[in-house]
Amino acid sequence: MTSRLDRVTEERLKTIQDLRARDIDPYPHTYHSDHTAAAARALCEREGERTQVVSIAGRVMARRKMGKMAFLDLMDASGRMQVCLRRDLLGDEEYALLRDIGVGDFVGAKGELFLTKTGEVTVDVAKYQILAKSIRPLPEKWHGLVDVETRYRQRYLDLISNEEVRRTFMLRSRIVSATRRFLDGQGYVEVETPVLQSKAGGALAKPFVTHHHALGEDLFLRIALELSLKKLIVGGIDRVYELGRVFRNEGISVRHNPEFTLMECYCAYADYEDMMSLTERLFSTVAQEVLGSSCVQFRGQQIELAPPWKRLYLRDAIKEACGIDIEEFQEAELLHERMLQQGMRVEGEPRRAKLIDDLISTFVEPKLVQPTFLLDYPIDMSPFPKRKRGNDRMVERFEAFISGMEFANAFTELNDPVDQRERLEQQLREQVGDEEVEIADEDFIEAMEYGMPPTGGLGIGIDRLVMLLTGQDSIRDVILFPQLKGKRDD
């Protein structure tokens, strides 16, 4: 039995054949439009009843016929515009072409702007042209496409159907541009570093592996930007940043996607205090530029991004939240036992770094609603920062939290190559249980041995920043094409 979709598709294919038989190209090469819908609307509102002739183009989202005239709603990237087609102005032959135009088609229209009796800005069409015939009809519920799987898998339908979705991704572009402008204005130099790497380093994460046939060896998709950027600090680029995709072969959730956009920047002669100041100013400046305010609505809360942000020491925050003083438990077994007494269940091998991370995520993070810097982490958790001045068991590191979610991570970067090697080897030994280990970051250690100045480093999840500034709860709603399970052929 023929489905409705098949019938509509057949009818539209026949219409295309008919157009071509009448020497009308249903897919012309180009069309010159001199105004967007928004610009044409602003022109009419500024100049009054009748204005200059404009040429616009867009997708037909609705059509209405009233006697010897018809109205089409055209949508372009800036919004919608109503166009009016009158038989007395177009002539019988041109007007008859309307029967070949359907919802979903692209049309160009040229004519004077005027206001209807209801006050709607409209183009009084003197000339129009079919620019692209759609073969598939838009979903019947195009005015509110709600099926989550369809929205993510066929994002183009989501963008057609949901104005709020289009707004989110337009804002994303502006947020990324504003971030670049801010860093450029602070004297940072943007660079690009390799995505394919011979070894996966710079963070603790499971990498994606691919094979290079010409080289005959496996390569890794980068899990961080850190090591290459710090090599550039060694090379004398004192302020450097990259906005790029990184890839982690781990779980998928409302906060995590296997590939995501990360901004990392490094500043010579700076420490994590300088990075705190940079973070506060970046978030508030970008919000002010894009949204016109440093106060945003996120997860039902008013969030104020203007400096200064609250600062909490990690040790104090954990102790206040659950009564455990991590400094009193330097051995993983003792800390594990204390956590079991608290009724906590610990998955996997109880390493001290993992245990402390569990304490943070369980007891501390959910309470950090307004922007907060969590300061000074145990050395077990962080192989790349310098030791805390006055406490060799801690490192100078902060994470920035808003509404219970991490948005930034920063260090006073370790620049002692001997200490760096020892820490990386110790971390790897704890993971693999082998006294003889080969660290993945040997190349980076060699670069450090040529001398690296004191440096502050900062990483910000761009997707999460977009979530914050657009009020989205899921990372999938700010990534145009989020990772989905492969579609099966039923």
HUVEN-V918124 format. One record per residue. N is the residue number from 0. RES is the residue in one small letter. PHI is phi in radians with two decimals (* if undefined). PSI is psi in whole degrees, 0 to 359 (none if undefined). OMEGA is omega as a letter, one per 20 degrees, with the letter a starting at -180 (NA if undefined). Layout:
N RES PHI PSI OMEGA
N RES PHI PSI OMEGA
//
This chain:
0 m * 132 a
1 t -1.27 130 r
2 s -1.40 166 r
3 r -1.06 319 r
4 l -1.06 317 r
5 d -1.10 319 a
6 r -1.14 315 a
7 v -1.12 318 r
8 t -1.08 317 r
9 e -1.08 317 r
10 e -1.10 319 a
11 r -1.24 323 r
12 l -1.11 323 r
13 k -1.16 321 r
14 t -1.06 320 r
15 i -1.09 317 r
16 q -1.09 318 a
17 d -1.11 318 r
18 l -1.07 314 a
19 r -1.13 326 r
20 a -1.15 336 r
21 r -1.70 16 r
22 d 1.09 33 r
23 i -1.91 119 a
24 d -1.39 115 r
25 p -1.32 353 r
26 y -2.42 68 a
27 p -1.13 161 a
28 h -1.25 325 a
29 t -2.75 168 r
30 y -2.71 135 a
31 h -1.69 113 r
32 s -1.94 134 a
33 d -1.81 355 r
34 h -2.46 143 r
35 t -1.39 169 r
36 a -1.02 316 a
37 a -1.16 320 a
38 a -1.18 320 r
39 a -1.14 319 r
40 r -1.11 316 r
41 a -1.11 322 r
42 l -1.10 315 a
43 c -1.17 318 a
44 e -1.16 332 a
45 r -1.43 322 a
46 e -1.81 350 r
47 g 1.81 201 a
48 e -0.93 299 a
49 r -2.03 134 a
50 t -2.25 191 r
51 q -1.16 165 r
52 v -1.30 137 r
53 v -2.20 158 r
54 s -2.16 122 a
55 i -2.23 166 r
56 a -2.57 148 r
57 g 3.14 180 r
58 r -1.50 137 r
59 v -1.28 118 a
60 m -1.84 343 r
61 a -2.84 153 r
62 r -2.48 142 a
63 r -2.41 134 r
64 k -1.95 135 a
65 m -2.37 92 r
66 g 1.13 239 a
67 k -1.69 25 r
68 m -2.49 159 r
69 a -2.42 153 r
70 f -2.11 136 r
71 l -2.08 143 r
72 d -1.75 116 r
73 l -1.77 138 r
74 m -2.08 127 r
75 d -2.08 190 a
76 a -1.11 339 a
77 s -1.64 349 a
78 g 2.45 202 a
79 r -1.91 155 r
80 m -2.52 133 r
81 q -1.48 138 r
82 v -2.17 143 a
83 c -1.97 128 r
84 l -2.01 116 a
85 r -1.93 135 a
86 r -1.09 321 a
87 d -1.18 335 r
88 l -1.56 322 a
89 l -1.52 331 a
90 g 1.59 159 a
91 d -1.09 317 a
92 e -1.17 313 r
93 e -1.14 320 a
94 y -1.14 325 a
95 a -1.12 337 r
96 l -1.10 341 a
97 l -1.01 328 a
98 r -1.12 342 a
99 d -1.65 4 a
100 i -1.85 129 r
101 g -2.20 169 r
102 v -1.06 130 a
103 g 1.88 338 r
104 d -1.26 158 r
105 f -1.76 136 a
106 v -2.37 142 r
107 g -1.85 140 a
108 a -2.44 140 a
109 k -2.27 134 r
110 g 2.99 180 r
111 e -1.33 151 r
112 l -1.56 143 r
113 f -2.64 167 r
114 l -1.78 130 r
115 t -1.27 175 r
116 k -1.09 334 r
117 t -1.55 3 r
118 g 1.49 16 a
119 e -1.58 131 r
120 v -1.19 130 a
121 t -2.49 146 r
122 v -1.63 124 r
123 d -1.51 96 a
124 v -1.25 124 r
125 a -1.76 339 a
126 k -2.72 139 r
127 y -2.55 165 a
128 q -2.65 137 r
129 i -1.29 128 a
130 l -1.85 333 r
131 a -2.89 125 r
132 k -1.52 128 r
133 s -1.46 139 r
134 i -1.61 318 r
135 r -1.56 137 r
136 p -1.30 152 r
137 l -1.13 153 r
138 p -0.95 145 a
139 e -0.99 328 r
140 k -1.72 36 a
141 w -1.02 333 a
142 h -1.33 2 r
143 g -2.96 57 a
144 l -1.04 119 a
145 v -2.08 345 a
146 d -1.12 116 a
147 v -1.09 316 a
148 e -1.05 315 r
149 t -1.14 319 a
150 r -1.05 317 a
151 y -1.40 321 a
152 r -1.33 325 r
153 q -2.08 69 a
154 r -1.00 331 r
155 y -1.07 323 r
156 l -1.20 323 r
157 d -1.08 317 a
158 l -1.18 323 r
159 i -1.15 319 a
160 s -1.48 328 a
161 n -2.10 110 a
162 e -1.09 325 a
163 e -1.15 326 r
164 v -1.16 316 r
165 r -1.04 318 a
166 r -1.07 318 a
167 t -1.02 314 a
168 f -1.36 334 r
169 m -1.16 319 r
170 l -1.14 322 r
171 r -0.99 315 r
172 s -1.05 318 r
173 r -1.19 324 r
174 i -1.13 316 r
175 v -1.11 316 r
176 s -1.11 319 a
177 a -1.16 324 r
178 t -1.10 315 r
179 r -1.07 315 a
180 r -1.05 319 a
181 f -1.07 310 a
182 l -1.16 320 r
183 d -1.03 320 a
184 g -1.19 339 r
185 q -1.58 6 r
186 g 1.53 12 r
187 y -1.43 147 r
188 v -1.84 125 r
189 e -1.42 137 r
190 v -2.34 171 r
191 e -2.19 132 a
192 t -2.11 164 a
193 p -1.10 138 r
194 v -1.46 321 r
195 l -1.54 127 a
196 q -2.32 149 a
197 s -1.27 333 r
198 k -2.44 146 a
199 a -1.57 117 a
200 g -2.55 174 r
201 g 1.74 350 r
202 a -2.88 166 r
203 l -1.67 99 a
204 a -2.81 153 r
205 k -1.44 125 a
206 p -1.54 164 r
207 f -1.53 141 a
208 v -1.99 137 r
209 t -2.33 171 a
210 h -2.15 130 r
211 h -1.70 113 a
212 h -1.23 320 a
213 a -1.13 321 r
214 l -1.44 340 a
215 g 1.19 34 a
216 e -2.56 158 r
217 d -1.37 144 r
218 l -2.19 163 a
219 f -2.05 140 r
220 l -1.32 135 a
221 r -1.06 143 r
222 i -1.81 352 r
223 a -2.80 168 r
224 l -1.81 353 a
225 e -1.00 305 a
226 l -1.15 317 r
227 s -1.11 320 a
228 l -1.17 322 r
229 k -1.24 333 r
230 k -1.10 327 r
231 l -1.27 329 r
232 i -1.09 316 r
233 v -0.99 320 a
234 g -1.34 356 r
235 g 1.82 4 r
236 i -1.51 100 a
237 d -1.27 335 r
238 r -2.32 116 a
239 v -2.45 146 r
240 y -2.60 161 r
241 e -2.49 139 r
242 l -1.94 109 a
243 g -2.70 166 r
244 r -1.38 137 r
245 v -2.19 161 a
246 f -2.36 126 a
247 r -2.32 124 a
248 n -1.48 65 a
249 e -2.30 200 a
250 g -1.22 164 r
251 i -2.04 132 r
252 s -2.68 186 r
253 v -1.17 345 r
254 r -1.91 348 a
255 h -2.28 136 r
256 n -2.27 143 a
257 p -1.01 329 r
258 e -2.12 135 a
259 f -2.59 168 a
260 t -1.75 128 a
261 l -2.14 140 r
262 m -1.93 124 r
263 e -2.16 137 r
264 c -2.36 152 a
265 y -2.38 139 a
266 c -2.28 119 r
267 a -1.17 146 r
268 y 1.18 22 r
269 a -2.09 167 r
270 d -2.31 189 a
271 y -1.23 339 r
272 e -1.13 318 r
273 d -1.11 323 r
274 m -1.20 329 r
275 m -1.11 314 r
276 s -1.07 318 r
277 l -1.09 318 a
278 t -1.09 311 r
279 e -0.99 314 a
280 r -1.23 323 r
281 l -1.12 309 a
282 f -1.06 313 a
283 s -1.23 323 a
284 t -1.18 315 r
285 v -1.12 317 r
286 a -1.08 316 a
287 q -1.11 318 a
288 e -1.21 318 a
289 v -1.48 320 a
290 l -1.88 348 a
291 g 1.43 9 a
292 s -2.75 150 r
293 s -1.57 359 r
294 c -1.80 124 a
295 v -2.20 157 r
296 q -1.72 122 a
297 f -2.56 123 r
298 r 0.93 44 r
299 g 1.33 9 a
300 q -2.14 145 r
301 q -1.44 119 a
302 i -1.92 124 r
303 e -1.74 117 a
304 l -1.65 352 a
305 a -1.16 143 r
306 p -1.13 157 i
307 p -1.56 149 r
308 w -1.55 155 r
309 k -1.15 146 r
310 r -2.17 129 r
311 l -2.26 138 r
312 y -1.38 134 a
313 l -0.96 313 a
314 r -1.00 314 a
315 d -1.17 321 a
316 a -1.13 318 r
317 i -1.17 316 a
318 k -1.08 318 r
319 e -1.18 325 a
320 a -1.35 324 a
321 c -2.39 359 r
322 g 1.48 6 a
323 i -1.76 124 r
324 d -1.68 105 a
325 i -1.11 336 r
326 e -1.18 337 r
327 e -1.45 353 a
328 f -2.21 81 a
329 q -1.41 342 r
330 e -1.73 135 a
331 a -1.05 321 a
332 e -1.09 319 a
333 l -1.20 319 r
334 l -1.14 320 r
335 h -1.06 315 r
336 e -1.08 319 r
337 r -1.15 322 r
338 m -1.19 323 r
339 l -1.10 324 r
340 q -1.10 332 r
341 q -1.43 357 r
342 g 1.53 13 r
343 m -1.49 140 r
344 r -1.77 130 a
345 v -1.96 122 r
346 e -1.52 144 r
347 g 1.33 187 a
348 e -1.20 131 a
349 p -1.38 75 r
350 r -1.42 148 a
351 r -1.05 317 r
352 a -1.05 317 r
353 k -1.17 321 r
354 l -1.09 316 r
355 i -1.16 321 r
356 d -1.06 321 r
357 d -1.12 321 r
358 l -1.10 318 a
359 i -1.10 309 a
360 s -1.19 329 a
361 t -1.42 315 a
362 f -1.86 329 a
363 v -1.70 306 a
364 e -0.90 313 a
365 p -1.04 339 a
366 k -1.57 352 a
367 l -1.63 87 a
368 v -1.57 301 r
369 q -1.29 154 a
370 p -0.89 126 a
371 t -2.46 134 r
372 f -1.63 124 r
373 l -1.73 119 a
374 l -1.91 148 r
375 d 1.17 98 a
376 y -1.83 155 r
377 p -1.07 146 a
378 i -1.09 333 r
379 d -1.01 330 a
380 m -1.55 346 a
381 s -2.52 104 a
382 p -1.44 350 a
383 f -1.80 340 r
384 p -1.44 163 r
385 k -1.29 154 r
386 r -1.12 151 r
387 k -1.16 132 r
388 r -1.10 116 a
389 g 1.70 354 r
390 n -2.65 100 a
391 d -1.23 347 r
392 r -1.49 353 a
393 m -2.05 162 r
394 v -2.18 158 a
395 e -1.48 90 a
396 r -2.42 145 r
397 f -2.32 153 r
398 e -2.11 142 r
399 a -1.81 128 a
400 f -2.08 143 r
401 i -2.47 130 r
402 s 0.91 41 r
403 g 1.30 13 a
404 m -2.24 140 r
405 e -1.34 134 r
406 f -2.08 337 a
407 a -2.63 155 r
408 n -2.47 133 a
409 a -2.61 154 a
410 f -2.35 157 q
411 t -1.46 109 a
412 e -1.20 138 r
413 l -1.21 128 r
414 n -2.16 14 r
415 d -1.67 109 a
416 p -1.13 328 r
417 v -1.19 312 r
418 d -1.09 319 a
419 q -1.07 314 r
420 r -1.06 314 a
421 e -1.06 319 a
422 r -1.20 318 r
423 l -1.14 320 r
424 e -1.13 318 r
425 q -1.12 317 r
426 q -1.08 318 a
427 l -1.20 321 r
428 r -1.05 320 r
429 e -1.15 330 a
430 q -1.40 317 a
431 v -1.84 350 r
432 g 1.15 34 a
433 d -2.22 131 r
434 e -1.21 326 r
435 e -1.68 105 a
436 v -2.20 152 r
437 e -2.02 114 a
438 i -1.30 149 a
439 a -1.34 343 a
440 d -1.79 29 a
441 e -1.01 319 r
442 d -1.01 319 a
443 f -1.20 319 r
444 i -1.04 317 r
445 e -1.05 318 r
446 a -1.08 318 r
447 m -1.09 328 a
448 e -1.15 344 r
449 y -1.43 353 r
450 g 1.86 120 r
451 m -2.18 127 a
452 p -1.20 165 r
453 p -0.91 136 a
454 t -2.53 140 r
455 g -1.83 137 a
456 g -2.22 147 a
457 l -2.49 136 r
458 g -2.17 135 r
459 i -2.27 130 r
460 g -1.32 109 a
461 i -1.15 322 r
462 d -1.07 320 r
463 r -1.23 324 r
464 l -1.07 319 r
465 v -1.14 319 r
466 m -0.96 313 a
467 l -1.06 312 a
468 l -1.42 347 r
469 t -1.93 359 r
470 g 1.26 31 a
471 q -1.72 139 a
472 d -1.53 339 a
473 s -2.09 139 r
474 i -1.12 334 r
475 r -1.13 337 a
476 d -1.48 358 r
477 v -2.12 3 r
478 i -1.93 124 a
479 l -1.01 317 a
480 f -2.23 79 a
481 p -1.18 157 a
482 q -1.21 128 r
483 l -2.21 159 r
484 k -1.15 142 a
485 g -0.95 138 a
486 k -1.34 130 r
487 r -1.54 147 r
488 d -1.53 111 a
489 d -1.38 none NA
//
